[in-house]
Amino acid sequence: MATLAGLYLDFALPHPLRHIPFIFALFALCWLATTVLCLWGLVRATWGDLGKDKNAAKAEVRQVMILIEQVVSRTAMFRLAVPLTIIGICLLLASISWAVRSNDGGRANYSNSEPIATIGPFTAGVGCSVLPVLESRIKEAVSAIQRDRVRSIRIVGVTDAQPIDERAVIEYGNNVGLALSLARCVAGWLT
């Protein structure tokens, strides 16, 4: 369940998380209640403490009754935890189903999107630089975002097919790492 919950939070919801859907909050509460019940049911039983009773037979009977009472109460807790687990799984599946069936699945739909701005050129092999042309392109992008009241954006970092130099390999690894660094740089300027 933890894996499914983690995948749901990571993929079905926009980031950063600003709110958690109500159905997922219900799942989280149900999961918490189940965990607390199970842990409470595992509380250590008192074994071998026959108390200060002088009559060993009476002390043994009292101890057996205490142990039976503990087993019954633990069994009741575990029996309650089973339906809570089933309810939790159903709530998690319902929240995942809701996210998949919603219009945007919790994420922005970029299938019909057009570029707002092109920011560049960057200095070759450098992930983030402060060139005057970049500053003016960032200002243009910000004004376009504000003018068009854009709700969400996708920033794509692009590099050429030329291998990067040794210094850049140490810092970025390869062209994909450099492209990611360029995208993060632009995202930092826009926020």
Number of C-alpha atoms within 10 A of each C-alpha: 12 8 8 13 17 11 13 17 16 13 14 19 21 15 12 7 9 8 10 10 12 10 16 20 15 16 23 16 14 21 23 15 17 23 15 14 19 19 13 13 19 12 10 8 11 11 10 9 9 18 11 8 11 9 9 12 11 12 16 16 12 15 18 15 12 15 15 12 12 17 14 12 13 19 14 13 19 19 13 15 21 13 13 21 19 14 17 23 18 13 20 23 19 15 22 23 13 16 19 13 11 11 11 13 17 16 15 14 13 11 6 5 9 7 10 17 15 13 19 16 11 16 11 14 21 16 21 17 14 9 12 9 12 18 15 13 16 20 15 16 18 17 13 14 17 11 9 10 9 10 8 12 14 13 17 14 19 15 17 10 7 9 12 19 11 12 11 18 15 10 14 19 13 16 20 14 17 24 20 18 19 24 19 17 16 20 15 10 11 12 6
